[in-house]
């Protein structure tokens, strides 16, 4: 991906795939949203400010 020609080629292939597979793009979007939320929770837990509250919320969501 560091070589410009490879990056352009990969980008074109990926764009063609995404245009042809709309259902998979929707699934990937949901996965990206979930990943963003998990990264936010990770930052909060590491900061220690809301660690106990976040842990309680995560435990609650994992149980239900």
C-alpha atoms as one frame of an Amber mdcrd trajectory, in Angstrom:
protein
   0.000   0.000   0.000   3.008   2.307   0.232   3.630   2.089  -3.494   1.371
   4.605  -5.270   0.532   2.333  -8.205  -0.491  -0.493  -5.851  -2.559   1.907
  -3.778  -4.416   3.205  -6.839  -5.026  -0.305  -8.158  -6.293  -1.535  -4.791
  -8.524   1.515  -4.447 -10.099   0.927  -7.857 -10.716  -2.745  -7.122 -12.229
  -1.898  -3.761 -14.449   0.794  -5.266 -15.704  -1.582  -7.970 -16.468  -4.231
  -5.358 -18.326  -1.794  -3.106 -20.426  -0.487  -5.986 -21.405  -4.028  -6.928
 -22.103  -5.335  -3.444 -24.354  -2.837  -1.687 -25.501  -5.359   0.946 -21.935
  -6.035   2.025 -21.230  -2.310   2.253 -24.150  -1.955   4.693 -22.693  -4.738
   6.816 -19.241  -3.161   6.709 -20.748   0.172   7.767 -22.327  -1.463  10.823
 -19.002  -3.083  11.681 -17.231   0.258  11.354 -19.779   1.921  13.658 -19.300
  -0.829  16.236 -15.528  -0.535  16.010 -15.754   3.236  16.542 -17.884   2.720
  19.644 -15.476   0.137  21.028 -12.530   2.465  20.459 -14.370   5.229  22.329
 -15.041   2.916  25.262 -11.408   1.813  25.198 -10.227   5.426  25.467 -12.604
   6.086  28.361 -11.470   3.014  30.272  -7.795   3.820  29.712  -8.296   7.386
  30.894  -9.578   6.068  34.223 -12.072   8.902  34.591 -15.148   6.814  33.846
 -13.579   3.386  34.281 -15.985   1.988  36.875 -19.087   3.343  35.117 -17.969
   2.024  31.722 -17.175  -1.388  33.175 -20.647  -1.570  34.743 -22.272  -0.545
  31.461 -20.271  -3.081  29.472 -21.091  -5.836  31.929 -24.779  -4.920  31.744
 -24.772  -4.972  27.925 -22.880  -8.272  27.769 -25.334  -9.962  30.110 -28.417
  -8.769  28.234
